[in-house]
């Protein structure tokens, strides 16, 4: 029996999010006094948006010098009185004698048993913040998750791995990828791309792109330490801190020490959850060295629980079910190494936050075979008793291709099936549970393609469906379309809007073909992220948000191709309101070794948010940090390579947006 179903039978209501307030405490938050205000704000979110009963306790109110035993005894008293479900620990306390799972063991009868053989009774999460600013950043992220997150990206998966241990990590990643049948799996395997100066620059860019486009789950398999994975720069604190992604996924690192939060430096797990502009909403990772084989069993167990959800489930309940299953297996075989491996993993997240999943099925009807540049119909229906309206987000995926690993570390090359590349994307209106739209695709070579449909209802319900694979044939003859698309480009209320029509081969809205992808730039150099939708069968709308740009006059340029390769470009002038406030960035020293100190002066009034952006000589962002209510910040250079960096400062008071003159920073290691 599936373990989620078993838990539902044994503990009704434990896994499904409660919508009714209980008189007992569903959740207990234990925090240092310095972060009590932020902890209470987080508790209020759970009360108001989930109907949970939450108790916030300052640790020094438990006893003068709270230790692990005193804290767990206090938690046990709540469990005995109230039937507690979730425990959130704030900060790095209370000693390193026990694992976080130990705080969730509620029966005193288990005190004499080894904790790695004892199943926890409640879900435990930890936000290892060391100051109010870190916790406040996570609280704001939790607020957005509860109010704005949707299951739209549940079936978009990112799997990354290194090339260590003679293809062992690649084989484990491939095994995990098979668990996501019906999903789009984006693979960032380090040995699929050539290394540049021993660095995984290309593969790292795949991670950034996938996270920026949106995924619901990120999974890494391989070597790691507290601040990075692998030794090739695949992913690290700098990348996690500077990432800008509108949808924050859940992440699982099947690796060593990624969440060793008691280190003096910020860990990779912490960098991902504290990033205010993106990163992850929660990370499951180890605090110590762990074994690869047991990591795989834990990852497979968690993925199984996640993929078998039929309704929103708290992340803590998914993790608790995983812990209990794996610890039971360790105890059954009397394997302390497996048990210790399980308890070495922690949940760096609020355990009561929901993991969303689509709840409705979408049936998709497609042709048996289609050809490039020929228009065809995609239709479907939402499987629901009562008719519903909304929008269908439709994605066509290009044929999967087999790529060989390069064997750059001496491994035997392996073939890897790489798919999940968007060939076309658009939207269709759903009326009375039905939708239909016309699609035309560029020529990318023959193969089997598939279509995924994400439904968002006007009533908030969601659904998902994926078509069977169907044939994408070769070009049936010479392309007869020689007319480029027609573009209408304009600026409205801080948005650049490009309406593109092409009544022959259709608009190419994908970014698959180099040189043919749609591109919006401002002032000749700044490339803007685009969102795409469809007005009807022949008009595609591309939108870019430019409200963050400095006040004044700007020029926008938009270029797009049709599926026959004809390209068109349009330009427009636009003005952003403002009175050109003054903003000046200062560096204490242009040469830095251990840390860099940034300060600034300005003439803006009210609450102003400042964003420090640091890029390397290739243009890759290595720091993106927002600061409110201060006129300076410092940047630890731990893990930052020597070189020349460009520092920029952005400021906004919600109405005006201004950028400083960039400054140069030289890092010497």
C-alpha positions as CSV (number, residue, x, y, z in Angstrom):
1,X,0.0,0.0,0.0
2,X,1.2,3.5,-0.8
3,X,2.6,5.0,2.4
4,X,0.6,8.3,1.9
5,X,-2.6,6.3,1.7
6,X,-1.6,4.2,4.8
7,X,-0.9,7.4,6.8
8,X,-4.3,8.8,5.7
9,X,-6.0,5.7,7.0
10,X,-4.1,5.7,10.3
11,X,-4.1,9.5,10.9
12,X,-7.0,11.1,9.1
13,X,-6.3,14.7,8.1
14,X,-2.6,14.6,8.9
15,X,-1.5,14.9,5.3
16,X,-4.2,17.0,3.8
17,X,-4.1,20.7,4.7
18,X,-6.6,21.7,7.3
19,X,-9.1,24.4,6.4
20,X,-10.7,24.5,9.9
21,X,-9.1,26.0,13.0
22,X,-8.5,23.6,15.8
23,X,-8.5,24.6,19.5
24,X,-5.3,22.6,19.9
25,X,-2.0,23.7,18.5
26,X,-1.3,22.3,15.1
27,X,2.1,23.9,15.0
28,X,4.7,25.0,17.5
29,X,7.4,27.6,16.6
30,X,10.4,27.9,18.9
31,X,12.5,31.0,18.3
32,X,15.2,33.1,20.0
33,X,13.8,36.3,21.4
34,X,15.6,38.4,18.8
35,X,13.5,36.9,16.0
36,X,10.2,36.6,17.9
37,X,8.5,39.3,15.9
38,X,9.3,37.7,12.5
39,X,8.3,34.2,13.9
40,X,4.9,35.7,15.0
41,X,4.4,37.1,11.6
42,X,5.0,33.7,10.0
43,X,2.5,32.2,12.5
44,X,-0.1,34.7,11.5
45,X,0.2,33.6,7.9
46,X,-0.6,30.1,8.9
47,X,-3.5,31.2,11.0
48,X,-5.0,33.5,8.4
49,X,-4.3,31.6,5.2
50,X,-4.4,27.9,6.3
51,X,-6.6,28.0,9.4
52,X,-3.9,26.4,11.5
53,X,-3.5,26.9,15.3
54,X,0.0,28.1,15.9
55,X,1.9,28.7,19.1
56,X,5.1,30.8,19.1
57,X,7.4,30.3,22.1
58,X,10.6,32.2,22.9
59,X,13.2,29.6,23.8
60,X,14.4,31.5,26.9
61,X,10.9,31.3,28.2
62,X,11.2,27.5,28.4
63,X,14.2,27.9,30.7
64,X,17.0,30.3,31.3
65,X,19.5,28.3,29.3
66,X,17.5,26.2,26.9
67,X,19.2,23.0,25.7
68,X,18.1,20.1,23.5
69,X,16.4,18.1,26.4
70,X,14.5,21.1,27.7
71,X,13.3,22.0,24.2
72,X,12.1,18.5,23.4
73,X,10.4,18.1,26.8
74,X,8.5,21.3,26.1
75,X,7.5,20.0,22.6
76,X,6.4,16.8,24.1
77,X,4.1,18.6,26.5
78,X,2.3,20.3,23.5
79,X,2.1,17.0,21.7
80,X,0.5,15.3,24.8
81,X,-1.9,18.1,25.4
82,X,-2.8,19.2,21.8
83,X,-1.8,16.5,19.3
84,X,0.9,18.6,17.7
85,X,1.7,18.1,14.0
86,X,4.4,20.5,13.1
87,X,7.5,21.8,14.8
88,X,9.5,24.7,13.4
89,X,12.9,25.5,15.0
90,X,14.3,29.0,14.4
91,X,18.1,29.5,14.6
92,X,21.0,27.2,14.9
93,X,20.4,25.9,18.5
94,X,20.3,23.7,20.5
95,X,23.6,21.9,20.4
96,X,24.7,19.3,17.9
97,X,24.2,16.1,20.0
98,X,21.0,15.2,18.3
99,X,19.5,15.4,14.8
100,X,16.5,17.6,14.0
101,X,14.4,14.4,13.7
102,X,15.1,13.7,17.4
103,X,13.0,16.7,18.4
104,X,10.1,15.0,16.7
105,X,10.3,11.8,18.7
106,X,7.4,12.2,21.2
107,X,7.3,9.0,23.2
108,X,9.4,9.0,26.4
109,X,9.6,5.2,26.0
110,X,12.0,5.7,23.1
111,X,14.6,7.7,25.0
112,X,16.8,4.6,25.5
113,X,16.7,3.6,21.8
114,X,19.1,4.9,19.2
115,X,17.4,7.9,17.5
116,X,18.5,6.5,14.1
117,X,16.2,3.5,14.7
118,X,13.3,5.5,16.1
119,X,10.6,7.0,13.9
120,X,9.7,10.6,14.6
121,X,6.0,11.4,15.4
122,X,5.8,14.9,14.1
123,X,7.2,16.9,11.2
124,X,10.2,19.0,12.1
125,X,11.6,21.9,10.0
126,X,14.3,24.4,10.7
127,X,15.0,27.9,9.5
128,X,18.6,28.3,10.7
129,X,18.5,32.1,10.6
130,X,21.1,34.0,12.7
131,X,19.5,37.4,12.5
132,X,16.0,38.9,11.9
133,X,16.8,39.9,8.4
134,X,17.3,36.3,7.3
135,X,14.1,35.2,8.9
136,X,12.2,38.1,7.5
137,X,13.4,37.2,4.0
138,X,12.0,33.7,4.4
139,X,8.7,34.9,5.9
140,X,8.1,37.1,2.9
141,X,8.9,34.2,0.6
142,X,6.4,32.0,2.6
143,X,3.8,34.8,2.2
144,X,4.2,34.7,-1.5
145,X,4.1,30.9,-1.6
146,X,0.8,30.8,0.4
147,X,-0.9,33.6,-1.6
148,X,0.5,33.2,-5.1
149,X,2.0,29.8,-5.7
150,X,0.2,27.4,-8.0
151,X,0.7,23.8,-9.2
152,X,1.6,25.2,-12.6
153,X,5.2,23.9,-12.4
154,X,4.6,20.7,-10.5
155,X,5.4,18.6,-13.6
156,X,8.5,20.6,-14.5
157,X,11.5,18.9,-13.0
158,X,15.2,19.8,-12.9
159,X,17.7,17.0,-12.3
160,X,21.4,17.9,-12.0
161,X,24.4,15.6,-11.3
162,X,28.2,15.6,-11.4
163,X,30.4,13.1,-13.2
164,X,31.9,11.6,-10.0
165,X,32.6,8.0,-8.9
166,X,32.8,6.4,-12.3
167,X,29.3,7.3,-13.6
168,X,27.7,6.2,-10.3
169,X,26.0,9.6,-9.8
170,X,24.9,9.8,-13.4
171,X,23.3,6.3,-13.1
172,X,21.5,7.3,-9.9
173,X,20.2,10.5,-11.5
174,X,19.0,8.5,-14.5
175,X,17.2,6.1,-12.1
176,X,15.5,9.0,-10.4
177,X,14.5,10.6,-13.7
178,X,12.5,7.5,-14.5
179,X,10.2,8.3,-11.6
180,X,8.9,11.4,-13.3
181,X,7.0,9.8,-16.2
182,X,4.5,12.3,-17.6
183,X,6.6,15.3,-16.5
184,X,9.1,17.5,-18.4
185,X,12.5,16.6,-17.0
186,X,15.3,19.1,-17.6
187,X,18.7,17.5,-17.3
188,X,21.8,19.4,-16.2
189,X,24.3,16.6,-16.2
190,X,27.8,17.9,-15.9
191,X,29.4,15.5,-18.4
192,X,27.0,16.3,-21.2
193,X,28.7,19.6,-21.8
194,X,32.4,20.4,-22.2
195,X,34.2,22.0,-19.3
196,X,35.7,25.5,-19.8
197,X,38.9,25.9,-17.8
198,X,37.8,23.0,-15.6
199,X,34.5,24.8,-14.8
200,X,30.9,23.6,-15.7
201,X,30.0,27.0,-17.2
202,X,27.6,25.6,-19.8
203,X,25.8,23.2,-17.5
204,X,25.5,25.9,-14.8
205,X,23.7,28.1,-17.3
206,X,21.3,25.2,-17.9
207,X,20.4,25.2,-14.2
208,X,20.0,29.0,-14.2
209,X,17.8,28.9,-17.3
210,X,15.6,26.0,-16.0
211,X,15.1,27.7,-12.6
212,X,14.4,31.0,-14.2
213,X,11.8,29.5,-16.6
214,X,10.2,27.7,-13.7
215,X,10.4,24.2,-12.1
216,X,8.4,22.7,-9.3
217,X,11.2,20.4,-8.0
218,X,15.0,20.5,-8.2
219,X,17.1,17.4,-7.5
220,X,20.8,17.1,-7.4
221,X,22.9,13.9,-7.2
222,X,26.6,14.0,-6.5
223,X,29.5,15.4,-4.4
224,X,29.1,18.5,-2.4
225,X,30.0,20.6,0.6
226,X,28.5,23.3,2.7
227,X,28.8,26.0,0.0
228,X,28.8,24.2,-3.4
229,X,28.2,21.1,-5.3
230,X,31.1,19.4,-7.1
231,X,34.4,21.1,-7.7
232,X,33.6,22.4,-11.2
233,X,31.4,25.3,-10.1
234,X,28.1,23.7,-11.1
235,X,26.1,25.3,-8.4
236,X,27.1,27.3,-5.3
237,X,26.2,30.0,-2.8
238,X,26.9,32.8,-5.3
239,X,24.6,31.3,-7.9
240,X,21.9,30.6,-5.4
241,X,22.0,34.1,-3.9
242,X,21.9,35.9,-7.3
243,X,19.2,33.8,-8.9
244,X,16.1,35.6,-10.0
245,X,13.1,33.2,-10.5
246,X,9.5,34.0,-9.9
247,X,8.5,30.5,-8.9
248,X,10.5,29.1,-5.9
249,X,10.7,25.3,-6.1
250,X,11.3,22.6,-3.5
251,X,14.8,21.2,-3.7
252,X,16.4,17.9,-2.7
253,X,20.2,17.6,-2.6
254,X,21.4,13.9,-2.6
255,X,24.8,15.0,-1.4
256,X,27.0,15.7,1.6
257,X,26.8,18.7,4.0
258,X,24.7,21.0,1.8
259,X,22.8,22.1,4.9
260,X,25.6,22.0,7.6
261,X,24.0,25.1,9.0
262,X,26.2,25.3,12.1
263,X,29.2,26.3,9.9
264,X,30.3,29.9,10.3
265,X,29.5,30.6,6.7
266,X,26.2,30.7,4.8
267,X,25.4,27.2,3.4
268,X,24.1,26.5,-0.1
269,X,20.8,25.4,1.4
270,X,20.5,28.7,3.4
271,X,21.5,30.8,0.3
272,X,18.6,29.2,-1.6
273,X,15.9,29.8,1.0
274,X,17.0,33.3,2.0
275,X,17.2,34.7,-1.6
276,X,14.4,37.2,-1.6
277,X,14.2,37.3,-5.5
278,X,14.0,33.5,-6.0
279,X,16.0,30.5,-4.9
280,X,13.9,27.8,-3.3
281,X,11.0,27.7,-0.9
282,X,12.6,24.8,1.0
283,X,15.6,22.5,0.8
284,X,16.0,18.9,2.0
285,X,19.7,18.2,2.4
286,X,22.3,16.6,4.7
287,X,24.2,18.3,7.5
288,X,27.1,16.0,7.4
289,X,29.0,13.4,5.2
290,X,26.6,10.8,4.0
291,X,26.6,7.6,1.9
292,X,25.6,7.8,-1.8
293,X,23.7,4.4,-1.8
294,X,21.5,5.5,1.2
295,X,21.0,8.9,-0.2
296,X,19.5,7.3,-3.3
297,X,17.0,5.3,-1.1
298,X,15.9,8.4,0.7
299,X,15.5,10.4,-2.5
300,X,13.5,7.6,-4.1
301,X,11.2,7.5,-1.1
302,X,10.6,11.2,-1.1
303,X,10.0,11.4,-4.8
304,X,7.5,8.5,-4.5
305,X,5.6,10.4,-1.8
306,X,5.6,13.6,-3.9
307,X,4.6,12.1,-7.1
308,X,1.7,10.2,-5.5
309,X,0.0,13.3,-4.1
310,X,-3.6,13.7,-5.1
311,X,-4.2,17.0,-3.2
312,X,-2.0,19.7,-1.6
313,X,0.2,18.2,1.1
314,X,2.3,19.9,3.7
315,X,6.0,19.5,2.9
316,X,6.6,18.4,6.5
317,X,4.2,15.5,6.1
318,X,5.9,14.4,2.9
319,X,9.3,14.5,4.7
320,X,7.9,12.8,7.8
321,X,6.5,10.0,5.7
322,X,9.9,9.6,4.0
323,X,11.8,9.6,7.3
324,X,9.5,7.0,8.9
325,X,9.7,4.7,5.9
326,X,13.5,4.8,5.6
327,X,14.1,4.6,9.4
328,X,11.8,1.6,9.6
329,X,13.9,-0.1,6.8
330,X,17.1,0.7,8.7
331,X,15.7,-0.7,12.0
332,X,14.4,-3.8,10.2
333,X,17.8,-4.7,8.9
334,X,19.6,-3.3,12.1
335,X,21.7,-1.0,9.8
336,X,22.8,1.9,11.8
337,X,24.6,3.5,8.8
338,X,21.4,3.7,6.9
339,X,19.6,5.1,10.0
340,X,22.2,7.7,10.7
341,X,22.1,8.7,7.0
342,X,18.4,9.4,7.3
343,X,18.7,11.5,10.4
344,X,21.6,13.5,8.9
345,X,19.1,15.0,6.5
346,X,17.1,18.0,7.6
347,X,14.2,20.1,6.2
348,X,15.3,23.7,5.8
349,X,11.8,25.0,5.5
350,X,8.6,25.8,7.3
351,X,7.1,22.2,7.6
352,X,3.5,23.4,7.4
353,X,3.9,25.1,3.9
354,X,1.9,23.2,1.2
355,X,3.3,21.4,-1.7
356,X,0.8,22.1,-4.5
357,X,-0.3,19.6,-7.1
358,X,-2.9,19.7,-9.9
359,X,-6.1,18.1,-8.8
360,X,-8.0,17.8,-12.2
361,X,-7.1,15.6,-15.2
362,X,-6.9,17.2,-18.6
363,X,-7.6,15.1,-21.7
364,X,-5.7,16.3,-24.8
365,X,-6.5,15.4,-28.4
366,X,-3.8,15.6,-31.0
367,X,-3.2,14.4,-34.6
368,X,-1.4,11.2,-35.4
369,X,1.3,13.0,-37.3
370,X,2.1,16.7,-38.0
371,X,4.7,18.4,-40.3
372,X,6.7,21.6,-39.8
373,X,5.0,24.9,-40.7
374,X,1.7,23.2,-41.2
375,X,-1.1,24.4,-38.9
376,X,-2.9,21.7,-36.8
377,X,-5.5,21.7,-34.1
378,X,-5.0,20.9,-30.4
379,X,-8.1,20.4,-28.4
380,X,-9.0,19.0,-25.0
381,X,-11.3,18.8,-22.1
382,X,-11.0,19.2,-18.3
383,X,-12.3,16.1,-16.5
384,X,-14.7,17.6,-14.0
385,X,-18.4,17.0,-13.0
386,X,-19.5,20.6,-13.3
387,X,-18.4,22.7,-16.4
388,X,-15.5,25.1,-15.6
389,X,-13.9,28.0,-17.3
390,X,-10.3,29.3,-17.3
391,X,-7.1,29.1,-19.3
392,X,-5.1,26.2,-20.7
393,X,-1.3,26.8,-20.8
394,X,-0.1,24.6,-23.7
395,X,3.5,23.5,-24.3
396,X,4.8,21.4,-27.2
397,X,8.0,19.6,-26.4
398,X,10.6,18.9,-29.1
399,X,11.7,15.3,-29.8
400,X,14.0,13.9,-27.2
401,X,17.5,13.5,-28.5
402,X,20.2,11.0,-27.4
403,X,23.4,12.7,-26.2
404,X,26.6,11.0,-25.2
405,X,28.5,12.0,-22.1
406,X,32.0,13.2,-22.8
407,X,34.0,11.1,-20.3
408,X,36.0,14.2,-19.2
409,X,37.0,12.5,-15.9
410,X,37.9,9.2,-17.5
411,X,34.5,7.6,-17.3
412,X,33.0,5.4,-20.0
413,X,30.7,7.5,-22.2
414,X,27.0,6.9,-21.6
415,X,23.9,7.7,-23.7
416,X,21.4,10.1,-22.1
417,X,18.0,10.8,-23.5
418,X,17.5,14.6,-23.2
419,X,14.0,16.1,-23.6
420,X,11.9,18.7,-21.9
421,X,12.8,21.4,-24.5
422,X,10.0,23.7,-25.4
423,X,9.2,23.8,-29.1
424,X,6.0,26.0,-28.8
425,X,4.1,27.6,-26.0
426,X,0.8,29.4,-25.9
427,X,-2.5,29.7,-24.1
428,X,-6.1,28.9,-25.0
429,X,-9.4,30.0,-23.3
430,X,-11.3,27.2,-21.6
431,X,-15.1,27.5,-21.8
432,X,-17.4,24.9,-20.5
433,X,-14.4,22.7,-19.7
434,X,-13.3,22.6,-23.4
435,X,-10.5,24.3,-25.3
436,X,-9.1,24.3,-28.8
437,X,-6.3,26.2,-30.5
438,X,-4.2,26.1,-33.7
439,X,-0.5,25.4,-33.6
440,X,2.3,25.6,-36.1
441,X,5.8,24.4,-35.4
442,X,9.3,25.1,-36.8
443,X,11.4,22.5,-38.4
444,X,13.7,20.9,-35.8
445,X,14.0,17.5,-37.4
446,X,11.7,14.4,-37.3
447,X,10.9,12.5,-34.1
448,X,8.2,12.0,-31.5
449,X,6.8,15.1,-29.8
450,X,4.3,15.5,-27.0
451,X,2.0,18.2,-25.6
452,X,1.5,19.2,-21.9
453,X,-1.5,21.2,-20.8
454,X,-1.7,23.1,-17.5
455,X,-5.2,24.3,-16.6
456,X,-5.9,27.2,-14.3
457,X,-9.6,27.7,-13.6
458,X,-11.3,31.0,-12.9
459,X,-12.3,29.4,-9.6
460,X,-8.7,28.6,-8.6
461,X,-8.8,24.9,-9.4
462,X,-5.9,23.4,-11.4
463,X,-5.3,20.5,-13.7
464,X,-2.7,18.8,-15.8
465,X,-2.6,16.4,-18.7
466,X,0.0,15.2,-21.2
467,X,-0.7,13.8,-24.7
468,X,0.7,10.5,-25.9
469,X,3.8,11.0,-28.1
470,X,2.9,11.6,-31.8
471,X,5.0,11.8,-34.9
472,X,6.6,15.0,-36.1
473,X,7.6,14.5,-39.7
474,X,10.1,16.1,-42.0
475,X,9.4,19.1,-44.2
476,X,7.0,18.0,-46.8
477,X,8.4,20.4,-49.4
478,X,10.0,23.9,-49.8
479,X,8.7,26.5,-47.4
480,X,6.2,28.7,-49.2
481,X,5.9,31.3,-46.5
482,X,8.2,34.3,-47.4
483,X,6.3,36.9,-45.4
484,X,7.7,37.9,-42.0
485,X,5.4,38.3,-39.0
486,X,3.6,41.6,-38.3
487,X,4.5,43.3,-34.9
488,X,2.6,45.9,-33.0
489,X,4.9,47.1,-30.1
490,X,3.7,49.5,-27.4
491,X,4.2,50.5,-23.8
492,X,1.4,50.5,-21.3
493,X,1.7,51.1,-17.5
494,X,5.2,49.8,-17.2
495,X,4.7,46.9,-19.6
496,X,6.1,46.4,-23.0
497,X,3.5,44.6,-25.1
498,X,4.2,43.0,-28.5
499,X,1.2,41.7,-30.5
500,X,2.5,39.5,-33.3
501,X,0.4,38.0,-36.1
502,X,1.4,35.6,-38.8
503,X,-1.4,33.9,-40.8
504,X,0.8,31.5,-42.8
505,X,3.4,29.4,-40.9
506,X,2.7,30.8,-37.5
507,X,4.7,32.7,-34.8
508,X,7.7,30.9,-33.3
509,X,7.3,31.5,-29.6
510,X,9.9,29.0,-28.4
511,X,13.6,29.6,-27.6
512,X,14.8,26.3,-29.1
513,X,16.3,27.5,-32.3
514,X,19.4,29.7,-32.0
515,X,18.8,33.0,-33.7
516,X,15.0,32.5,-34.0
517,X,13.9,32.9,-30.5
518,X,11.8,36.0,-29.6
519,X,13.9,38.8,-28.0
520,X,13.0,42.0,-26.2
521,X,15.8,44.5,-25.5
522,X,15.9,47.9,-23.9
523,X,18.4,50.6,-24.7
524,X,20.3,48.4,-27.0
525,X,21.7,46.0,-24.4
526,X,19.3,44.9,-21.6
527,X,17.5,41.7,-22.5
528,X,14.1,41.5,-20.8
529,X,12.4,38.2,-19.7
530,X,9.2,37.5,-21.7
531,X,5.9,36.0,-20.9
532,X,3.8,34.7,-23.8
533,X,0.0,34.2,-24.4
534,X,-2.3,33.9,-27.4
535,X,-5.2,36.2,-28.2
536,X,-6.5,33.9,-31.0
537,X,-5.2,31.4,-33.5
538,X,-3.0,33.9,-35.3
539,X,-2.0,36.5,-32.7
540,X,0.6,35.8,-30.1
541,X,1.3,38.4,-27.3
542,X,4.7,38.8,-25.7
543,X,5.0,40.9,-22.5
544,X,8.0,42.3,-20.6
545,X,7.8,44.2,-17.3
546,X,10.0,47.3,-17.3
547,X,8.8,49.0,-14.2
548,X,12.1,48.4,-12.5
549,X,14.0,50.5,-15.0
550,X,15.2,54.0,-14.2
551,X,12.9,56.9,-14.8
552,X,13.3,58.7,-18.1
553,X,13.2,57.9,-21.9
554,X,14.1,54.5,-23.2
555,X,14.0,52.6,-26.5
556,X,12.7,49.1,-26.8
557,X,13.4,46.7,-29.6
558,X,11.6,43.4,-30.2
559,X,12.5,40.7,-32.7
560,X,10.6,37.6,-33.5
561,X,10.5,34.9,-36.2
562,X,7.8,32.8,-37.8
563,X,8.1,29.0,-38.2
564,X,9.4,29.4,-41.7
565,X,12.4,31.4,-40.5
566,X,11.2,34.9,-41.5
567,X,12.3,37.4,-38.9
568,X,10.8,40.8,-38.1
569,X,11.8,43.6,-35.8
570,X,10.0,46.6,-34.3
571,X,11.1,49.5,-32.1
572,X,9.3,52.0,-29.9
573,X,10.2,54.9,-27.6
574,X,8.7,55.0,-24.1
575,X,9.1,57.1,-21.0
576,X,9.0,56.1,-17.3
577,X,7.8,58.8,-14.9
578,X,9.9,60.2,-12.2
579,X,12.0,63.2,-11.1
580,X,15.3,61.5,-11.6
581,X,16.3,61.0,-7.9
582,X,20.0,60.9,-7.0
583,X,21.7,57.6,-6.1
584,X,25.4,57.2,-5.6
585,X,27.2,53.9,-4.8
586,X,30.4,53.9,-2.8
587,X,33.0,51.2,-2.3
588,X,35.2,51.3,0.8
589,X,38.0,49.9,-1.4
590,X,38.1,48.9,-5.0
591,X,40.3,45.9,-4.1
592,X,39.0,43.3,-1.7
593,X,40.1,40.0,-0.3
594,X,37.8,38.6,2.4
595,X,34.7,40.8,2.1
596,X,33.5,43.9,0.3
597,X,31.6,46.8,1.9
598,X,29.1,48.8,-0.1
599,X,27.5,52.0,1.0
600,X,25.3,54.5,-0.8
601,X,23.7,58.0,-0.6
602,X,20.4,59.2,-2.1
603,X,17.7,61.8,-1.9
604,X,14.7,59.5,-2.0
605,X,12.2,59.6,0.9
606,X,9.9,57.0,2.5
607,X,10.7,53.3,2.6
608,X,13.3,52.6,-0.1
609,X,14.5,49.2,-1.2
610,X,18.0,48.9,-2.5
611,X,19.3,46.0,-4.6
612,X,23.1,45.4,-5.0
613,X,23.9,43.5,-8.2
614,X,27.4,42.2,-8.8
615,X,28.4,40.6,-12.2
616,X,31.6,39.0,-13.3
617,X,33.4,39.8,-16.6
618,X,31.2,37.3,-18.5
619,X,28.1,39.1,-17.4
620,X,26.9,36.4,-15.0
621,X,25.3,37.6,-11.8
622,X,27.2,36.5,-8.7
623,X,25.3,38.6,-6.1
624,X,21.7,40.0,-6.0
625,X,20.9,41.3,-2.6
626,X,18.0,43.5,-1.5
627,X,18.3,45.8,1.5
628,X,15.6,47.9,3.2
629,X,16.1,50.5,5.9
630,X,19.9,50.6,5.6
631,X,22.5,52.5,3.6
632,X,25.2,49.9,3.5
633,X,25.8,46.1,3.3
634,X,28.7,43.8,3.2
635,X,29.5,40.8,1.0
636,X,31.5,37.8,2.1
637,X,33.9,36.8,-0.6
638,X,34.2,33.2,0.6
639,X,33.9,31.0,-2.5
640,X,34.2,34.0,-4.9
641,X,37.0,33.6,-7.5
642,X,39.6,36.3,-8.1
643,X,38.8,38.7,-10.9
644,X,37.2,41.9,-11.9
645,X,33.5,42.5,-11.0
646,X,31.0,45.2,-11.9
647,X,28.8,46.5,-9.0
648,X,25.5,48.2,-9.6
649,X,22.9,49.6,-7.2
650,X,19.2,49.8,-7.9
651,X,16.7,51.7,-5.7
652,X,12.9,51.9,-5.6
653,X,10.3,53.5,-3.4
654,X,7.5,51.7,-5.1
655,X,6.9,54.5,-7.6
656,X,10.3,55.7,-8.7
657,X,13.1,53.4,-9.9
658,X,16.7,54.5,-10.2
659,X,20.1,52.9,-10.9
660,X,23.5,54.2,-9.8
661,X,26.6,54.5,-12.0
662,X,28.4,51.1,-11.9
663,X,31.6,50.7,-9.9
664,X,34.5,48.2,-10.5
665,X,35.5,45.8,-7.8
666,X,38.7,43.7,-7.9
667,X,38.8,40.5,-5.9
668,X,42.1,39.1,-4.9
669,X,42.2,35.6,-3.3
